[in-house]
Amino acid sequence: MNLFHTLTVKNMTLRNRIVMPPMCMYSTEGDGVPTDFHFTHYTSRAVGGAGLIIVEATGVLPPGRISDRCLGLWNDRQAEAMKPIVAACQKYGAKVAIQLNHAGRKCEAKEQTIFAPSTIPFEETSPMPKEMTEEDIGTVVQAFRSAAARAAAIGFDALEIHAAHGYLLNEFLSPLTNRRTDGYGGSTENRCRFLLEVLQAVHEVWPAEKPVLLRVSAEDYEPEGIHPEEMAKIVALAKSYIDVLDVSSGGVMPTPPTAIYPGYQVRAADILKQSSGLPVITVGLITEAHQAQQILGEGRADLIALGRELLRDPYWVLHTARDLNVEYPWPEQYVRGFKTRK
């Protein structure tokens, strides 16, 4: 397999193996509604050839946003503003997913109650979060369900649930942040319970023919935290709800990765791919086409997410196809850029 092979998951066929991962733009006016910037930002990557575009972390509730300027999907006004973005990206050949999120104790939105599984702040200077009651948990589960229903009505091709990078679902999964003694804490199975309730609720309203993605942090970079082997157990518990696994790492604690190097997260993606049998997205300092091709060729992942590369160059896919002598169509409007002036 290579970067320019198609991939079909359920009813979604991607034109290539290149993913624009969810990256927060912090560009709303404080109401969670996408702006003209978001339209330009996402559609330019669709024109530029990305196979799958995953819209940035989108809060399912006001306290679920990472910041006041993050996207939201808890009301119809937000949903209506997303429709033209999705339609335009699809018009130019990309498939589009949206990442639904609750920021948990990492919420920095103003005048919001900060929720977490346990009363453990992210850093010493961070606000003390409120330990969630079962009623609070139920409210968030229903918020994910409602947001998924809106995403389906908008016309997204896929849905991603964010259980990585230290946000609420990840906080419940990790023993570093979940010190509960009830049915939502303790064993791996109990710590996974909230995530499973969210996934089940989402499946009640999300079209069965469309894929559901799950983003996970496979490594906490702390001895007592999650490592790929335990994440494999979590994925096994959730597998019946998942069609694609999006593998990242870190974020639940301020601890930085022990070493950052090109493709430093591929090992975890490979472990989870082999253990789960699911298609896997890998990400993390993958900047060169030959590097991405090697990862795919060795069967260590099925899709390659390029974050900063696509921020730097919306047309990375098209430029790469040309560099590799792959026949890949440029937008008709831009073809004359390669013609010699007479």
N, C-alpha and C positions, 0 to 999 in steps of 0.2 A: 504494500500500500504506500501511497505517497500523498503529498499535500493536496494534489489536485484530483484525487479520487473522490467520488461521491460517497455519501454515507446515508443510509436510510434507517431511521428509528421510528417505529410505528408508522404514522402517515407523513412524517417529516423527512424529506430528502434534501440533504445539504449538498450544495454544488461543489464544495471542497471541504478540507479538514481544518480550516482556519476559523478560529472563534475570537470575536471581540468580547473579552470578559467584562463583567460588571465593574465599572469604575465610577465612583461618586464624582459628580461635577459640581455639587454645592451651588447650583445656579437657579433655583426657584426664587420667587419673591417672598418666601416664608409661608406660602400656603400649600406647598406640596404639588403645585400645578406646573407641568412642564412648559417651557418657554420656547421662543424662536431659536434660542441657542441649542436646546435639546434637539429640535427638528434638524438643524444644520449638522450638529455633531453626529447624530446617528445615521441620517440618510447619506452623508458623505462617505461613511464606511461601507454602506450598502453599495453605492455607486463604485466604490473602490474595490469591491470584490469579496468582502468577508462572507464566509458561508453561513455562520450563525452569529447574530448580535444579541448579547444578553444585556438588557437595559439595567442600569445601575440599581443598587440596593434601594428598594422602595418600601417605605414604612407602611405597616398595616394599621397603625394607630398613631396619633400625634406623639405620644411618648416612645413610639417605636422607631422614630427617625434618629439618625446619627447626629444630625444638626438641624437647625431651623430651615436651612436652605436645601434639604434633601427632598426627593420626590416622595409623594404619598399616594396611596390608593385606597383611602377609606371613604371617599365620597364620589358622587357622579360627575362633579365638575372636573376633578382630576382625571377621571376615566375618559371623558369626552375629549379632553385636550391631548390625550395619548393616541387617540384613533388615527389622526393624520400622520403621525410619526410612524406607526406600525404599517399603515397602508403604503406609505412612500418607500419604506425599506423593502417591503415585499414586492413592490412594483419593480424595484431595481435588482431583484433576484436573491436577496438575503432572506433567511428565516429569522424570526425574532422571538426571543424569550424575555420574560421579565423576572427579576430576582425579588422575591418578597422577603421582608426582613422585619425583625424587631430588635432594636439596638440594646435592650436590656440595660445593664449598668454602664454601658459606654454611650448612652444617650447624652448629648450635649445641647439638646434643644432647650430653650428657655421656658421657665415656669411649667415644667413637667415633672410628674412624680417619676423617680428613677426606680425601676423594678429589677430584681435579680432573684435567683433561686435562694440565695443566702445573703446575710448582711456582711458582705465582703466588698469593699470598694476596689476599683481597678488599681488605683495608686493611692498613696497616703494623702495626696492633695485632692483626690476625687471625692464627690459627695457620697455619703453613705446610702446605699440603695435600700429600698423596702423589700423585705422578704415576701415573696408572692404567696398569697393564700390560694387554696384550690379554686375559689371564685375568680381570683385574678387570672389564674391559669386558664380557666374556662373562657374568660373574656378574650384572651389572646388567641386561643384556638378558634373561636368564632370569628375573630378579626381576620385571621389567615383565610378562613373559609370564605368570608365575604369578599376579600380582595381577590381570591382566586376566581370567584364567580364574575367579578368585574373584568378580570384579565381575559376570561373566556369570551365575554361579550365584546370586548375590544377587538378580539381577533388574533391574539398572540398565538404563535405556532407551538410554543412550549412554555413551561413554567419552571422556575428554579426556586427551591426553598433554601434559604441561607442558614446553614447550621455551622458556620465557620467564623474565624477571625474574632472570636471572643464576644460575639453578640448573643442575644438571649438563649437561643436554642443550643448554641455551643457552650454557654455557661452551665446549662443543665447537664450536658453530656460530660463535662470535665470534672473529675474529683477535686481539682484545685479550686473550683468556684462553687461547687454543689456540695454543701455540708448538711443537707436535709436528712431527717430521720424518718420521714413519712414515705409514702409509696413512690415519690419522685426522686428519692436520693438513696445513696448506698451502693447497691450492686449495679453492674453495667446495665442490666435489664431495667432497673428502676430509673436510672439516670436517662435512659432512652425513652421512657414512657411519654414525656411531654412531646418529643419529636414525633413519636408514632401517632399520638392523638392529632397533631397538626396535619400529618400526612393523610391520615384517614379522613379528616374533615375536608381537606382539599380535594381528595378523590371523589367526594360526594357531589361536587359541583364542577369539577374539571372534566372536559370531554375525554372519554376513555380512549379515543383514537389518537390523542395527542400526548407527547412525552412529558414526563415530570423529571426534572433534574434535581439532584441534591448536592449542595456544596458543603464540603467538610474540611476541617483542619485535622489532618492525620497525625500531627506532631505538635505537642505543647511546648517542647524544649525545656521541660522541667522533669526531674527524675520521677516525681509522683504523679505526673500528668498523663495524658493520653499519648500513646505511641501507635504506629501503624498497625501493630498486632491487635490492640484493643479496638481500634477503629474498624478493623475487619469484622470483629464480632458485632459492633454496632450496625454496620452496613448489612450484615447477614440478618439482623432482626428487622431491618427496614426494607429489605430487598424487594418484597412483594409490591411496594409502593413506588419503586424507583426504576427509571428507564435509562438514565445516564448519571454517572457519578463525576462530579467536578471536584478535583482533589487539590487542596491548598494546604497551608500549615500556619501555625502560630496565631497570635492575637488574643488569646484568652488571658495571658499575663503580659506585663511589659517586657518580659525576657525576650531579647532578640534571638534569631536563629543562631545556632552555634557556629555555622559557617554558611556563607552565601557565595555561590559560584554558579556558572552557567548550568541550568537544568537541575538545580539543587533539590527540587521537589519531585523529580521524575521517579526516584526510587519508591517513594510512598505511593505514587500513582500506579506504578508497576505492581507493587504488593497487593493493592486493593483490586486492581484489574484481574490479577490471577486468582485471588481468593473469591471474588464475587462473580466473575464471568460477565460483568456489566461493561458496556462501553464507557471509557474513561476520558475525561479532559485533563490534560496536564498543563501546568503554567509555572512561570518563575524563571526569569533571566534566560528565556529562549529568544534569541535575537537574530539568528542566522538561519537561512533556509536549509542549509546542509545539516545543521543541528536538528531541526524539526524533522527533516526527512529521515534521519538516522533513528530518532525515537520511534517514529511510526514504523519504519522498516524492521526494527527489532521487536515490534509487537508490544512495546511498553506502554503505549497509550493509543487511543483512537482519534483523538482530536487535540489540536494544539492551540492554546489560548495565548495571544500576543497582546499584552497590555500597553506598555510604554511604546513599543514599536508602532502600534496603530495610533497612539496619540501623536507621535512624531510624524507619521506618514499615513494619512488615510488611504493611500493607494498602494500600500505595501504589497498587497496580494497581486495587483496588476504588475507592479515593478518586478516582483519576484518571478512571476510567470515568464516575463520577458527575459530576465537574466538566466533562467533555466531552459530557455528555448521551448517552453511549453505553449502550445497553441491555446490561448485563453482570450476570449473577446474583451476588448476595451469598449467602453460606451461609445456608441456611434458618433456622438457629438465631439469626442476627443481624438478620433482616429487620425484626423488631419495633422495632429501634432507630431506624427511620425512620418509624414510625407515630406519629401524634399521639395523645397520651394524652387519653382522653375522661373 
